[in-house]
Amino acid sequence: MKLYLDTGMVEEIQTVAQSRILDGVTTNPSLIAKTGRDFIETLREIHSILKEYSPKDFTLSAEVIDTSSVDSIIKEGRAYAKISKHILVKVPLTKVGLEAVTLLSREGIRCNVTLCFSANQALLAAKSGAWCVSPFLGRVDDEGYDGVELIREIKKMYDHYGFETKILAASVRSPHHVHECAQLGCDIATIPKSVFDKLYYNPLTDMGLEKFQSDWNSYTKDLGGKK
Ligand code: G3P
């Protein structure tokens, strides 16, 4: 499963990307607004970090802002795509949005269809030729439904019909979400940094390390400081 970081914060991306296991970044208008920075300038900075540290097939999702018409989405999508071949144009899952996705995809521009909350919506995204679809796990959970179950349904349907559209789990809120997505064979999970950091952690690892260290210290002490 590919791991993306879900953020607009360049500093966070720099820190995580240095691990060299980061496959991409997703942004959205809310995340970029939080940074208070210029959108395109921020995109370019993120792109150069990923280019330095990530695998050659990294992607960077940039969401269209004016979603009022097919033309406005296509115009913005083309402009983002010109920045780099690594850009995924993020388009909301609406009727207008999917029409634009169909046309952009025919031009070879890869789209990430976002704000997906049902298997039926995911079916339409795949039919539109989306490169990936982003079901929002956490927000489905927030409404009292089961976000992981949604991923399971989409995965089953895509496998059944052999759709090439990838499943990008978004609105990931916990290591449990990441675990479940990986068990289901989800293609990509986009994760906030707070959750990404937790993936490294297990108390048994810390306890094991402490024990190795103390055993080694006693051993070298017994040797009178000689190793
Ligand atoms: O990738 C979509 C994500 O940013 C939404 O997450 O936590 O706001 O539901 P959240």
Boltz pocket constraint, residues with backbone or C-beta under 6 A from the ligand:
constraints:
  - pocket:
      binder: B
      contacts: [[A, 6], [A, 26], [A, 28], [A, 136], [A, 138], [A, 139], [A, 170], [A, 171], [A, 172], [A, 190]]
      max_distance: 6.0
